[in-house]
Amino acid sequence: MKLVIVFLNKIEFLDDLLSGFLEIGVTGATVLDTVGMGRIISKNIPIFAGLRDAFAGSSPANKTILAVVDESLVNPIAAVVEDLLESFHEERGAFVVSLPIDKIFGLKKQ
């Protein structure tokens, strides 16, 4: 099992992304509203106020999607993200991380 984390900066793609996940067999995920550290420190800590210009035009909020999946779904998930955002590596619209899961407690086997 793997924990796949999608950091989605282009939140306008969320609905299409989740639809794509369903099409490849991802039946459950958790979507969190998130804010990047740079945005917080540039707004809330006066010493970093000069960073505001560096974040001009960036999304004020992001989505983080967490899914516990079989290892066989990791590459298809990344492909859905990449297909949807076309060259997401360059535009920083999203990025995907997968982590191994050693144990799961409280989750029924399917």
N, CA, C and O atoms as a GROMACS GRO file, in nm:
protein
  440
    1MET      N    1   0.084  -0.118   0.000
    1MET     CA    2   0.000   0.000   0.000
    1MET      C    3   0.088   0.125   0.000
    1MET      O    4   0.200   0.126   0.052
    2LYS      N    5   0.034   0.228  -0.059
    2LYS     CA    6   0.104   0.356  -0.068
    2LYS      C    7   0.012   0.469  -0.027
    2LYS      O    8  -0.110   0.463  -0.045
    3LEU      N    9   0.072   0.574   0.029
    3LEU     CA   10   0.001   0.698   0.051
    3LEU      C   11   0.044   0.790  -0.063
    3LEU      O   12   0.162   0.824  -0.074
    4VAL      N   13  -0.051   0.830  -0.145
    4VAL     CA   14  -0.022   0.923  -0.254
    4VAL      C   15  -0.074   1.060  -0.212
    4VAL      O   16  -0.188   1.074  -0.168
    5ILE      N   17   0.013   1.159  -0.225
    5ILE     CA   18  -0.021   1.296  -0.189
    5ILE      C   19  -0.008   1.381  -0.315
    5ILE      O   20   0.097   1.384  -0.378
    6VAL      N   21  -0.116   1.449  -0.350
    6VAL     CA   22  -0.115   1.540  -0.464
    6VAL      C   23  -0.129   1.681  -0.409
    6VAL      O   24  -0.228   1.714  -0.344
    7PHE      N   25  -0.030   1.763  -0.436
    7PHE     CA   26  -0.033   1.904  -0.398
    7PHE      C   27  -0.081   1.980  -0.521
    7PHE      O   28  -0.007   1.995  -0.618
    8LEU      N   29  -0.204   2.028  -0.517
    8LEU     CA   30  -0.267   2.090  -0.633
    8LEU      C   31  -0.271   2.241  -0.614
    8LEU      O   32  -0.347   2.292  -0.532
    9ASN      N   33  -0.191   2.311  -0.691
    9ASN     CA   34  -0.189   2.457  -0.686
    9ASN      C   35  -0.292   2.518  -0.780
    9ASN      O   36  -0.343   2.627  -0.754
   10LYS      N   37  -0.323   2.450  -0.887
   10LYS     CA   38  -0.424   2.497  -0.983
   10LYS      C   39  -0.558   2.432  -0.946
   10LYS      O   40  -0.598   2.332  -1.004
   11ILE      N   41  -0.625   2.492  -0.846
   11ILE     CA   42  -0.743   2.428  -0.788
   11ILE      C   43  -0.861   2.421  -0.884
   11ILE      O   44  -0.957   2.350  -0.857
   12GLU      N   45  -0.856   2.494  -0.993
   12GLU     CA   46  -0.963   2.485  -1.092
   12GLU      C   47  -0.970   2.346  -1.157
   12GLU      O   48  -1.068   2.314  -1.224
   13PHE      N   49  -0.866   2.264  -1.137
   13PHE     CA   50  -0.863   2.130  -1.194
   13PHE      C   51  -0.912   2.022  -1.096
   13PHE      O   52  -0.910   1.904  -1.130
   14LEU      N   53  -0.955   2.060  -0.977
   14LEU     CA   54  -0.989   1.962  -0.873
   14LEU      C   55  -1.098   1.866  -0.918
   14LEU      O   56  -1.080   1.745  -0.907
   15ASP      N   57  -1.210   1.915  -0.968
   15ASP     CA   58  -1.320   1.825  -1.006
   15ASP      C   59  -1.279   1.728  -1.115
   15ASP      O   60  -1.310   1.609  -1.108
   16ASP      N   61  -1.208   1.777  -1.216
   16ASP     CA   62  -1.162   1.689  -1.323
   16ASP      C   63  -1.060   1.588  -1.272
   16ASP      O   64  -1.058   1.474  -1.317
   17LEU      N   65  -0.976   1.630  -1.179
   17LEU     CA   66  -0.876   1.540  -1.122
   17LEU      C   67  -0.944   1.427  -1.046
   17LEU      O   68  -0.906   1.310  -1.062
   18LEU      N   69  -1.042   1.459  -0.964
   18LEU     CA   70  -1.112   1.356  -0.888
   18LEU      C   71  -1.190   1.263  -0.980
   18LEU      O   72  -1.198   1.143  -0.954
   19SER      N   73  -1.248   1.316  -1.087
   19SER     CA   74  -1.316   1.232  -1.186
   19SER      C   75  -1.218   1.136  -1.251
   19SER      O   76  -1.250   1.019  -1.272
   20GLY      N   77  -1.098   1.186  -1.283
   20GLY     CA   78  -0.994   1.101  -1.340
   20GLY      C   79  -0.952   0.991  -1.245
   20GLY      O   80  -0.925   0.878  -1.287
   21PHE      N   81  -0.946   1.023  -1.116
   21PHE     CA   82  -0.912   0.922  -1.016
   21PHE      C   83  -1.017   0.810  -1.015
   21PHE      O   84  -0.982   0.692  -1.010
   22LEU      N   85  -1.143   0.847  -1.020
   22LEU     CA   86  -1.250   0.747  -1.023
   22LEU      C   87  -1.237   0.656  -1.145
   22LEU      O   88  -1.258   0.535  -1.135
   23GLU      N   89  -1.202   0.714  -1.258
   23GLU     CA   90  -1.189   0.637  -1.382
   23GLU      C   91  -1.079   0.532  -1.374
   23GLU      O   92  -1.089   0.427  -1.438
   24ILE      N   93  -0.974   0.557  -1.296
   24ILE     CA   94  -0.865   0.459  -1.286
   24ILE      C   95  -0.879   0.367  -1.165
   24ILE      O   96  -0.794   0.280  -1.143
   25GLY      N   97  -0.985   0.386  -1.086
   25GLY     CA   98  -1.011   0.296  -0.975
   25GLY      C   99  -0.979   0.347  -0.837
   25GLY      O  100  -0.983   0.271  -0.740
   26VAL      N  101  -0.947   0.475  -0.824
   26VAL     CA  102  -0.927   0.534  -0.692
   26VAL      C  103  -1.065   0.571  -0.640
   26VAL      O  104  -1.130   0.663  -0.691
   27THR      N  105  -1.111   0.498  -0.538
   27THR     CA  106  -1.248   0.516  -0.491
   27THR      C  107  -1.260   0.603  -0.367
   27THR      O  108  -1.371   0.635  -0.324
   28GLY      N  109  -1.147   0.640  -0.308
   28GLY     CA  110  -1.153   0.724  -0.190
   28GLY      C  111  -1.030   0.812  -0.178
   28GLY      O  112  -0.918   0.768  -0.204
   29ALA      N  113  -1.051   0.933  -0.139
   29ALA     CA  114  -0.941   1.027  -0.116
   29ALA      C  115  -0.991   1.134  -0.021
   29ALA      O  116  -1.112   1.156  -0.008
   30THR      N  117  -0.898   1.200   0.045
   30THR     CA  118  -0.931   1.311   0.133
   30THR      C  119  -0.875   1.437   0.070
   30THR      O  120  -0.758   1.442   0.031
   31VAL      N  121  -0.958   1.541   0.062
   31VAL     CA  122  -0.916   1.668   0.002
   31VAL      C  123  -0.910   1.772   0.113
   31VAL      O  124  -1.009   1.798   0.182
   32LEU      N  125  -0.793   1.831   0.128
   32LEU     CA  126  -0.771   1.932   0.232
   32LEU      C  127  -0.747   2.069   0.168
   32LEU      O  128  -0.682   2.079   0.064
   33ASP      N  129  -0.801   2.173   0.231
   33ASP     CA  130  -0.768   2.310   0.192
   33ASP      C  131  -0.634   2.342   0.257
   33ASP      O  132  -0.618   2.324   0.378
   34THR      N  133  -0.538   2.390   0.179
   34THR     CA  134  -0.405   2.417   0.232
   34THR      C  135  -0.352   2.551   0.182
   34THR      O  136  -0.399   2.606   0.082
   35VAL      N  137  -0.254   2.602   0.254
   35VAL     CA  138  -0.188   2.728   0.219
   35VAL      C  139  -0.038   2.705   0.234
   35VAL      O  140   0.006   2.646   0.332
   36GLY      N  141   0.039   2.751   0.138
   36GLY     CA  142   0.183   2.735   0.143
   36GLY      C  143   0.249   2.826   0.246
   36GLY      O  144   0.197   2.932   0.280
   37MET      N  145   0.362   2.781   0.295
   37MET     CA  146   0.436   2.855   0.397
   37MET      C  147   0.475   2.994   0.349
   37MET      O  148   0.468   3.090   0.425
   38GLY      N  149   0.517   3.005   0.224
   38GLY     CA  150   0.558   3.134   0.171
   38GLY      C  151   0.449   3.238   0.178
   38GLY      O  152   0.474   3.354   0.210
   39ARG      N  153   0.326   3.196   0.148
   39ARG     CA  154   0.213   3.288   0.152
   39ARG      C  155   0.190   3.337   0.295
   39ARG      O  156   0.163   3.455   0.317
   40ILE      N  157   0.200   3.247   0.390
   40ILE     CA  158   0.174   3.284   0.530
   40ILE      C  159   0.281   3.379   0.582
   40ILE      O  160   0.249   3.481   0.642
   41ILE      N  161   0.407   3.345   0.560
   41ILE     CA  162   0.511   3.433   0.616
   41ILE      C  163   0.517   3.568   0.546
   41ILE      O  164   0.553   3.668   0.607
   42SER      N  165   0.482   3.571   0.418
   42SER     CA  166   0.486   3.700   0.348
   42SER      C  167   0.373   3.792   0.392
   42SER      O  168   0.383   3.914   0.377
   43LYS      N  169   0.266   3.737   0.446
   43LYS     CA  170   0.153   3.819   0.489
   43LYS      C  171   0.152   3.847   0.639
   43LYS      O  172   0.109   3.953   0.682
   44ASN      N  173   0.201   3.751   0.717
   44ASN     CA  174   0.184   3.760   0.863
   44ASN      C  175   0.309   3.797   0.941
   44ASN      O  176   0.299   3.834   1.058
   45ILE      N  177   0.424   3.789   0.881
   45ILE     CA  178   0.547   3.819   0.954
   45ILE      C  179   0.612   3.940   0.887
   45ILE      O  180   0.662   3.930   0.775
   46PRO      N  181   0.612   4.055   0.955
   46PRO     CA  182   0.659   4.180   0.895
   46PRO      C  183   0.798   4.173   0.832
   46PRO      O  184   0.822   4.236   0.729
   47ILE      N  185   0.888   4.098   0.892
   47ILE     CA  186   1.024   4.092   0.839
   47ILE      C  187   1.028   4.032   0.698
   47ILE      O  188   1.121   4.058   0.622
   48PHE      N  189   0.927   3.952   0.663
   48PHE     CA  190   0.921   3.889   0.531
   48PHE      C  191   0.824   3.958   0.437
   48PHE      O  192   0.794   3.904   0.330
   49ALA      N  193   0.776   4.074   0.473
   49ALA     CA  194   0.677   4.145   0.390
   49ALA      C  195   0.728   4.171   0.250
   49ALA      O  196   0.649   4.179   0.156
   50GLY      N  197   0.858   4.183   0.234
   50GLY     CA  198   0.916   4.204   0.101
   50GLY      C  199   0.894   4.088   0.007
   50GLY      O  200   0.911   4.102  -0.114
   51LEU      N  201   0.857   3.974   0.060
   51LEU     CA  202   0.832   3.856  -0.024
   51LEU      C  203   0.698   3.861  -0.095
   51LEU      O  204   0.671   3.779  -0.183
   52ARG      N  205   0.613   3.955  -0.058
   52ARG     CA  206   0.479   3.961  -0.119
   52ARG      C  207   0.487   3.966  -0.270
   52ARG      O  208   0.408   3.900  -0.338
   53ASP      N  209   0.580   4.043  -0.323
   53ASP     CA  210   0.592   4.054  -0.468
   53ASP      C  211   0.632   3.920  -0.531
   53ASP      O  212   0.593   3.891  -0.644
   54ALA      N  213   0.709   3.841  -0.459
   54ALA     CA  214   0.752   3.711  -0.511
   54ALA      C  215   0.633   3.616  -0.526
   54ALA      O  216   0.638   3.524  -0.608
   55PHE      N  217   0.527   3.637  -0.448
   55PHE     CA  218   0.411   3.550  -0.453
   55PHE      C  219   0.295   3.612  -0.529
   55PHE      O  220   0.185   3.556  -0.530
   56ALA      N  221   0.316   3.727  -0.592
   56ALA     CA  222   0.210   3.792  -0.670
   56ALA      C  223   0.167   3.699  -0.782
   56ALA      O  224   0.250   3.643  -0.853
   57GLY      N  225   0.037   3.683  -0.796
   57GLY     CA  226  -0.018   3.598  -0.901
   57GLY      C  227  -0.029   3.452  -0.862
   57GLY      O  228  -0.089   3.374  -0.935
   58SER      N  229   0.027   3.414  -0.749
   58SER     CA  230   0.014   3.276  -0.706
   58SER      C  231  -0.122   3.256  -0.639
   58SER      O  232  -0.185   3.351  -0.593
   59SER      N  233  -0.164   3.132  -0.635
   59SER     CA  234  -0.293   3.100  -0.579
   59SER      C  235  -0.293   3.125  -0.429
   59SER      O  236  -0.199   3.085  -0.360
   60PRO      N  237  -0.396   3.192  -0.376
   60PRO     CA  238  -0.401   3.216  -0.232
   60PRO      C  239  -0.428   3.089  -0.152
   60PRO      O  240  -0.399   3.084  -0.032
   61ALA      N  241  -0.482   2.988  -0.216
   61ALA     CA  242  -0.511   2.862  -0.149
   61ALA      C  243  -0.481   2.747  -0.244
   61ALA      O  244  -0.481   2.762  -0.366
   62ASN      N  245  -0.454   2.633  -0.185
   62ASN     CA  246  -0.424   2.512  -0.262
   62ASN      C  247  -0.512   2.399  -0.210
   62ASN      O  248  -0.583   2.415  -0.110
   63LYS      N  249  -0.505   2.288  -0.276
   63LYS     CA  250  -0.571   2.166  -0.230
   63LYS      C  251  -0.464   2.060  -0.216
   63LYS      O  252  -0.374   2.049  -0.300
   64THR      N  253  -0.474   1.981  -0.111
   64THR     CA  254  -0.388   1.866  -0.093
   64THR      C  255  -0.477   1.744  -0.087
   64THR      O  256  -0.570   1.737  -0.006
   65ILE      N  257  -0.449   1.648  -0.173
   65ILE     CA  258  -0.531   1.528  -0.185
   65ILE      C  259  -0.450   1.410  -0.134
   65ILE      O  260  -0.338   1.386  -0.178
   66LEU      N  261  -0.509   1.336  -0.040
   66LEU     CA  262  -0.444   1.219   0.019
   66LEU      C  263  -0.524   1.096  -0.021
   66LEU      O  264  -0.646   1.093  -0.009
   67ALA      N  265  -0.454   0.993  -0.069
   67ALA     CA  266  -0.521   0.868  -0.105
   67ALA      C  267  -0.434   0.750  -0.067
   67ALA      O  268  -0.315   0.747  -0.099
   68VAL      N  269  -0.492   0.654   0.001
   68VAL     CA  270  -0.425   0.528   0.032
   68VAL      C  271  -0.465   0.431  -0.077
   68VAL      O  272  -0.583   0.397  -0.092
   69VAL      N  273  -0.365   0.386  -0.153
   69VAL     CA  274  -0.395   0.302  -0.271
   69VAL      C  275  -0.297   0.187  -0.281
   69VAL      O  276  -0.192   0.186  -0.216
   70ASP      N  277  -0.332   0.090  -0.363
   70ASP     CA  278  -0.242  -0.017  -0.399
   70ASP      C  279  -0.127   0.042  -0.480
   70ASP      O  280  -0.146   0.139  -0.554
   71GLU      N  281  -0.010  -0.014  -0.467
   71GLU     CA  282   0.108   0.038  -0.537
   71GLU      C  283   0.087   0.048  -0.689
   71GLU      O  284   0.146   0.134  -0.754
   72SER      N  285   0.003  -0.039  -0.743
   72SER     CA  286  -0.021  -0.039  -0.888
   72SER      C  287  -0.092   0.087  -0.936
   72SER      O  288  -0.094   0.114  -1.056
   73LEU      N  289  -0.150   0.165  -0.846
   73LEU     CA  290  -0.221   0.287  -0.885
   73LEU      C  291  -0.136   0.413  -0.879
   73LEU      O  292  -0.180   0.520  -0.922
   74VAL      N  293  -0.015   0.404  -0.827
   74VAL     CA  294   0.069   0.523  -0.811
   74VAL      C  295   0.099   0.588  -0.946
   74VAL      O  296   0.076   0.707  -0.964
   75ASN      N  297   0.150   0.512  -1.041
   75ASN     CA  298   0.182   0.569  -1.172
   75ASN      C  299   0.058   0.617  -1.248
   75ASN      O  300   0.063   0.723  -1.309
   76PRO      N  301  -0.054   0.542  -1.246
   76PRO     CA  302  -0.175   0.595  -1.310
   76PRO      C  303  -0.224   0.726  -1.248
   76PRO      O  304  -0.274   0.814  -1.320
   77ILE      N  305  -0.211   0.742  -1.116
   77ILE     CA  306  -0.250   0.868  -1.052
   77ILE      C  307  -0.162   0.981  -1.105
   77ILE      O  308  -0.212   1.087  -1.142
   78ALA      N  309  -0.030   0.958  -1.108
   78ALA     CA  310   0.061   1.060  -1.159
   78ALA      C  311   0.029   1.093  -1.305
   78ALA      O  312   0.038   1.209  -1.346
   79ALA      N  313  -0.009   0.992  -1.382
   79ALA     CA  314  -0.043   1.015  -1.523
   79ALA      C  315  -0.170   1.099  -1.537
   79ALA      O  316  -0.178   1.185  -1.624
   80VAL      N  317  -0.269   1.075  -1.451
   80VAL     CA  318  -0.391   1.156  -1.453
   80VAL      C  319  -0.357   1.301  -1.425
   80VAL      O  320  -0.405   1.391  -1.494
   81VAL      N  321  -0.275   1.324  -1.324
   81VAL     CA  322  -0.236   1.461  -1.289
   81VAL      C  323  -0.161   1.526  -1.405
   81VAL      O  324  -0.190   1.638  -1.445
   82GLU      N  325  -0.065   1.453  -1.458
   82GLU     CA  326   0.017   1.508  -1.567
   82GLU      C  327  -0.066   1.534  -1.692
   82GLU      O  328  -0.051   1.639  -1.755
   83ASP      N  329  -0.154   1.441  -1.728
   83ASP     CA  330  -0.239   1.461  -1.846
   83ASP      C  331  -0.330   1.581  -1.828
   83ASP      O  332  -0.352   1.658  -1.922
   84LEU      N  333  -0.384   1.595  -1.709
   84LEU     CA  334  -0.478   1.704  -1.685
   84LEU      C  335  -0.410   1.840  -1.685
   84LEU      O  336  -0.464   1.937  -1.738
   85LEU      N  337  -0.293   1.848  -1.627
   85LEU     CA  338  -0.226   1.977  -1.614
   85LEU      C  339  -0.121   2.003  -1.721
   85LEU      O  340  -0.058   2.108  -1.720
   86GLU      N  341  -0.100   1.910  -1.814
   86GLU     CA  342  -0.003   1.927  -1.923
   86GLU      C  343   0.124   1.998  -1.878
   86GLU      O  344   0.125   2.119  -1.854
   87SER      N  345   0.227   1.922  -1.868
   87SER     CA  346   0.360   1.970  -1.825
   87SER      C  347   0.355   2.037  -1.687
   87SER      O  348   0.408   2.147  -1.668
   88PHE      N  349   0.290   1.969  -1.592
   88PHE     CA  350   0.276   2.027  -1.458
   88PHE      C  351   0.411   2.048  -1.390
   88PHE      O  352   0.419   2.126  -1.295
   89HIS      N  353   0.516   1.982  -1.434
   89HIS     CA  354   0.647   2.002  -1.373
   89HIS      C  355   0.696   2.146  -1.396
   89HIS      O  356   0.756   2.206  -1.307
   90GLU      N  357   0.670   2.199  -1.514
   90GLU     CA  358   0.719   2.333  -1.546
   90GLU      C  359   0.633   2.442  -1.485
   90GLU      O  360   0.686   2.544  -1.440
   91GLU      N  361   0.504   2.423  -1.482
   91GLU     CA  362   0.413   2.529  -1.440
   91GLU      C  363   0.385   2.527  -1.290
   91GLU      O  364   0.322   2.619  -1.238
   92ARG      N  365   0.431   2.425  -1.221
   92ARG     CA  366   0.407   2.411  -1.079
   92ARG      C  367   0.259   2.411  -1.045
   92ARG      O  368   0.218   2.462  -0.940
   93GLY      N  369   0.178   2.355  -1.134
   93GLY     CA  370   0.036   2.346  -1.110
   93GLY      C  371   0.003   2.238  -1.009
   93GLY      O  372  -0.099   2.245  -0.940
   94ALA      N  373   0.091   2.138  -1.001
   94ALA     CA  374   0.070   2.027  -0.908
   94ALA      C  375   0.197   1.945  -0.900
   94ALA      O  376   0.282   1.950  -0.989
   95PHE      N  377   0.209   1.870  -0.792
   95PHE     CA  378   0.310   1.765  -0.789
   95PHE      C  379   0.261   1.652  -0.702
   95PHE      O  380   0.175   1.670  -0.616
   96VAL      N  381   0.317   1.533  -0.727
   96VAL     CA  382   0.269   1.410  -0.666
   96VAL      C  383   0.384   1.344  -0.590
   96VAL      O  384   0.497   1.338  -0.638
   97VAL      N  385   0.352   1.294  -0.470
   97VAL     CA  386   0.447   1.222  -0.388
   97VAL      C  387   0.382   1.091  -0.346
   97VAL      O  388   0.262   1.088  -0.315
   98SER      N  389   0.459   0.983  -0.345
   98SER     CA  390   0.406   0.858  -0.289
   98SER      C  391   0.500   0.810  -0.179
   98SER      O  392   0.622   0.819  -0.190
   99LEU      N  393   0.438   0.758  -0.073
   99LEU     CA  394   0.514   0.710   0.043
   99LEU      C  395   0.466   0.570   0.078
   99LEU      O  396   0.347   0.540   0.066
  100PRO      N  397   0.557   0.484   0.121
  100PRO     CA  398   0.515   0.350   0.162
  100PRO      C  399   0.437   0.354   0.293
  100PRO      O  400   0.463   0.438   0.380
  101ILE      N  401   0.344   0.264   0.306
  101ILE     CA  402   0.267   0.250   0.430
  101ILE      C  403   0.305   0.117   0.493
  101ILE      O  404   0.289   0.011   0.432
  102ASP      N  405   0.355   0.122   0.615
  102ASP     CA  406   0.394   0.000   0.684
  102ASP      C  407   0.275  -0.072   0.747
  102ASP      O  408   0.263  -0.194   0.737
  103LYS      N  409   0.187   0.005   0.810
  103LYS     CA  410   0.071  -0.054   0.877
  103LYS      C  411  -0.046   0.041   0.864
  103LYS      O  412  -0.029   0.162   0.854
  104ILE      N  413  -0.164  -0.016   0.865
  104ILE     CA  414  -0.287   0.063   0.865
  104ILE      C  415  -0.375   0.009   0.978
  104ILE      O  416  -0.398  -0.111   0.988
  105PHE      N  417  -0.422   0.099   1.061
  105PHE     CA  418  -0.511   0.062   1.170
  105PHE      C  419  -0.647   0.125   1.145
  105PHE      O  420  -0.655   0.240   1.101
  106GLY      N  421  -0.753   0.052   1.173
  106GLY     CA  422  -0.888   0.107   1.164
  106GLY      C  423  -0.946   0.114   1.024
  106GLY      O  424  -1.049   0.178   1.004
  107LEU      N  425  -0.883   0.049   0.928
  107LEU     CA  426  -0.934   0.048   0.791
  107LEU      C  427  -0.976  -0.094   0.757
  107LEU      O  428  -0.898  -0.188   0.769
  108LYS      N  429  -1.102  -0.108   0.714
  108LYS     CA  430  -1.151  -0.242   0.680
  108LYS      C  431  -1.088  -0.288   0.549
  108LYS      O  432  -1.068  -0.208   0.457
  109LYS      N  433  -1.056  -0.417   0.543
  109LYS     CA  434  -1.006  -0.474   0.419
  109LYS      C  435  -1.120  -0.485   0.320
  109LYS      O  436  -1.234  -0.517   0.357
  110GLN      N  437  -1.089  -0.458   0.193
  110GLN     CA  438  -1.193  -0.467   0.091
  110GLN      C  439  -1.185  -0.598   0.018
  110GLN      O  440  -1.265  -0.624  -0.072
   0.00000   0.00000   0.00000
